[in-house]
Amino acid sequence: MWFHDFDDTRWREASNAARELGKSGLEAWTTTRTPDVAELLLARGYEEARRYVVSELDVAAAPDPGQPAFEVTTLAERPDVLLALYELARIAHGDQPGREGTRINMSWFEWGLRAQLPDAYFVALEGDAVVGYGYLERRADGWRNGFLAVVREARGRGVAGALKRAQVAWAKHNGVLTLTTANEVRLEGLLALNSRLGYVRVYEEIVLRGPLAAD
């Protein structure tokens, strides 16, 4: 649950809703823009589980992203790779720092695939094999880099950079003004790549886990 502000009444309401669903704790999201929220939750027994760096790219002012080191196509051009994307998503989602073991199911084909624009859904290939994917998603508050996945054996070889460069190039070509991305603080390589591409850190999102308020 997001807490942009916090008081005990809201905490109790959220706790009661979670209790009705059979939950024994809450996962609370807040940001460094409202540090008092995190302080109040920590004082109530919460612990930080994950932290994300939110960065923004001024697309027009960004340097030319250059040519990707891997072949990059789109889902619009290669709809035949759907099953390979799903199999990669099953692995990559569970490899995220702080979310180890996360499981996804066939609902991914709706929220992680078909809800996105096929021509802004980029797929990195090595020969005929899918080695990564990443997409852009349009939200109410603007364009955002969506989830980026790379097969384990290809990580550290430039696949993420190829996908990110394709995303920036697409954004430039299609008149996108700003791209926003959020990456876990432990993904140092991805954060460094963002910096090289011109992304500027804006704030951090904090995820805390802790107990429900007493009845």
C-alpha positions as CSV (number, residue, x, y, z in Angstrom):
1,M,0.0,0.0,0.0
2,W,1.2,3.5,-0.8
3,F,1.5,6.0,2.1
4,H,2.1,9.5,0.7
5,D,1.1,10.7,4.2
6,F,0.6,8.8,7.4
7,D,-1.5,8.7,10.5
8,D,-2.6,5.9,12.9
9,T,-6.2,6.0,11.5
10,R,-5.0,5.2,7.9
11,W,-2.6,2.5,9.3
12,R,-5.5,0.9,11.2
13,E,-7.8,1.0,8.2
14,A,-5.1,-0.6,6.0
15,S,-4.4,-3.2,8.7
16,N,-8.1,-4.1,9.0
17,A,-8.4,-4.5,5.3
18,A,-5.3,-6.7,5.2
19,R,-6.6,-8.7,8.2
20,E,-9.9,-9.4,6.3
21,L,-7.8,-10.8,3.5
22,G,-6.0,-13.2,5.9
23,K,-2.8,-11.2,5.9
24,S,-0.5,-11.0,8.9
25,G,1.5,-7.9,7.8
26,L,1.7,-5.0,5.4
27,E,4.0,-4.0,2.7
28,A,4.1,-0.2,2.7
29,W,5.5,2.0,0.0
30,T,6.6,5.6,0.5
31,T,9.3,7.9,-0.9
32,T,12.2,10.0,0.3
33,R,10.0,13.0,-0.5
34,T,8.0,12.2,2.6
35,P,10.7,11.0,5.0
36,D,8.3,11.3,8.0
37,V,6.2,8.4,6.7
38,A,9.2,6.0,6.8
39,E,10.2,7.3,10.2
40,L,6.7,6.6,11.7
41,L,6.5,3.1,10.1
42,L,10.0,2.2,11.4
43,A,8.9,3.3,14.9
44,R,6.1,0.8,14.6
45,G,8.3,-2.2,13.9
46,Y,8.6,-2.0,10.2
47,E,11.8,-2.8,8.4
48,E,13.1,-1.7,5.0
49,A,12.8,-4.4,2.4
50,R,13.7,-2.7,-0.8
51,R,14.6,0.7,-2.2
52,Y,14.3,2.0,-5.7
53,V,16.1,4.9,-7.4
54,V,13.7,6.9,-9.5
55,S,15.4,8.7,-12.4
56,E,14.2,10.8,-15.3
57,L,15.5,11.4,-18.8
58,D,15.0,14.6,-20.7
59,V,14.6,12.8,-24.0
60,A,15.2,15.7,-26.3
61,A,18.4,16.7,-24.5
62,A,19.7,13.2,-24.1
63,P,22.8,12.3,-26.1
64,D,22.3,10.0,-29.1
65,P,22.0,6.5,-27.6
66,G,24.2,4.9,-30.2
67,Q,23.8,1.5,-31.9
68,P,22.9,-1.5,-29.6
69,A,25.5,-4.2,-29.3
70,F,22.9,-6.9,-29.8
71,E,20.2,-7.4,-32.4
72,V,17.0,-5.7,-31.1
73,T,13.6,-6.2,-32.6
74,T,10.1,-5.5,-31.3
75,L,7.2,-7.7,-30.4
76,A,5.3,-6.2,-33.3
77,E,7.9,-7.6,-35.6
78,R,8.3,-10.9,-33.8
79,P,5.0,-12.1,-32.2
80,D,6.4,-15.6,-32.4
81,V,8.6,-15.1,-29.3
82,L,5.7,-14.8,-26.8
83,L,6.4,-18.1,-25.1
84,A,10.1,-17.3,-24.8
85,L,9.3,-13.9,-23.2
86,Y,7.1,-15.6,-20.7
87,E,9.7,-18.2,-19.8
88,L,12.3,-15.4,-19.3
89,A,9.8,-13.4,-17.2
90,R,9.2,-16.4,-14.9
91,I,13.0,-16.4,-14.1
92,A,13.8,-12.7,-14.1
93,H,10.9,-11.6,-11.8
94,G,12.2,-14.1,-9.2
95,D,15.7,-12.9,-9.5
96,Q,14.9,-9.3,-8.4
97,P,16.8,-8.1,-5.3
98,G,14.5,-8.3,-2.3
99,R,11.9,-10.2,-4.3
100,E,13.8,-13.5,-4.7
101,G,11.5,-16.4,-5.5
102,T,8.6,-14.2,-6.8
103,R,6.3,-16.4,-8.9
104,I,4.3,-15.3,-11.8
105,N,1.5,-17.2,-13.7
106,M,-0.3,-17.0,-17.0
107,S,-1.9,-13.7,-16.0
108,W,1.4,-12.2,-17.1
109,F,0.2,-12.4,-20.7
110,E,-2.3,-9.7,-19.7
111,W,-0.5,-7.4,-17.3
112,G,3.1,-7.9,-18.5
113,L,2.6,-8.3,-22.2
114,R,-0.7,-7.5,-24.0
115,A,-1.2,-4.3,-22.0
116,Q,1.9,-2.9,-23.6
117,L,2.4,-1.3,-27.1
118,P,3.9,-4.0,-29.4
119,D,6.1,-1.5,-31.2
120,A,7.5,-0.2,-27.9
121,Y,8.2,-3.7,-26.6
122,F,11.8,-4.5,-27.4
123,V,13.4,-8.0,-27.7
124,A,17.1,-8.7,-27.8
125,L,18.2,-11.6,-29.8
126,E,21.4,-13.7,-30.1
127,G,20.9,-15.7,-33.2
128,D,17.4,-17.1,-32.9
129,A,17.5,-17.1,-29.1
130,V,15.8,-14.4,-26.9
131,V,18.3,-13.0,-24.5
132,G,16.3,-10.1,-23.1
133,Y,13.3,-7.9,-23.3
134,G,12.3,-4.4,-22.1
135,Y,9.3,-2.2,-22.9
136,L,8.0,1.3,-22.5
137,E,4.7,1.9,-20.9
138,R,2.4,4.9,-21.0
139,R,0.9,5.8,-17.7
140,A,-1.4,8.6,-16.6
141,D,1.7,10.6,-15.5
142,G,3.8,10.0,-18.6
143,W,6.1,7.4,-20.2
144,R,8.0,5.0,-18.0
145,N,10.6,2.2,-18.6
146,G,8.9,-1.0,-17.8
147,F,10.4,-4.2,-16.5
148,L,13.7,-5.2,-18.1
149,A,14.8,-8.9,-18.1
150,V,18.0,-10.6,-19.3
151,V,18.7,-14.3,-19.3
152,R,21.1,-15.3,-16.6
153,E,23.9,-16.5,-18.9
154,A,23.9,-13.2,-20.8
155,R,23.9,-10.8,-17.9
156,G,26.8,-8.4,-17.9
157,R,27.3,-8.7,-21.7
158,G,25.5,-5.5,-22.8
159,V,22.0,-6.8,-23.4
160,A,20.4,-4.3,-20.9
161,G,22.3,-1.5,-22.7
162,A,21.0,-2.6,-26.1
163,L,17.5,-2.6,-24.8
164,K,17.7,0.7,-23.1
165,R,19.3,2.3,-26.1
166,A,16.5,1.0,-28.3
167,Q,13.9,2.5,-25.9
168,V,15.6,5.9,-25.8
169,A,15.8,5.9,-29.6
170,W,12.1,5.0,-29.9
171,A,11.2,7.8,-27.5
172,K,13.2,10.4,-29.4
173,H,11.6,9.3,-32.7
174,N,8.1,9.4,-31.3
175,G,8.2,12.7,-29.5
176,V,8.3,11.5,-25.9
177,L,9.4,14.3,-23.7
178,T,10.4,12.5,-20.5
179,L,11.2,8.9,-19.6
180,T,11.0,7.8,-15.9
181,T,12.6,4.7,-14.6
182,A,12.8,3.0,-11.1
183,N,15.6,0.5,-10.3
184,E,16.4,-1.3,-7.1
185,V,19.5,0.3,-5.4
186,R,21.4,-3.0,-5.6
187,L,21.3,-3.0,-9.4
188,E,24.4,-0.9,-9.6
189,G,25.2,-1.8,-13.2
190,L,21.8,-0.7,-14.4
191,L,22.0,2.5,-12.4
192,A,25.4,3.2,-14.0
193,L,23.9,2.5,-17.4
194,N,21.1,5.0,-16.7
195,S,23.6,7.6,-15.8
196,R,25.6,7.1,-19.1
197,L,22.4,7.5,-21.1
198,G,21.6,10.8,-19.4
199,Y,19.1,9.8,-16.7
200,V,19.1,12.0,-13.6
201,R,18.3,10.7,-10.1
202,V,15.2,12.4,-8.7
203,Y,14.1,10.6,-5.5
204,E,13.9,7.1,-4.0
205,E,10.9,4.8,-3.4
206,I,11.1,2.9,-0.1
207,V,9.3,-0.4,0.5
208,L,8.9,-1.4,4.2
209,R,7.3,-4.5,5.7
210,G,5.9,-4.8,9.2
211,P,3.0,-5.8,11.5
212,L,-0.6,-4.9,11.3
213,A,-2.0,-2.4,13.8
214,A,-3.6,-4.0,16.8
215,D,-7.4,-4.5,16.7
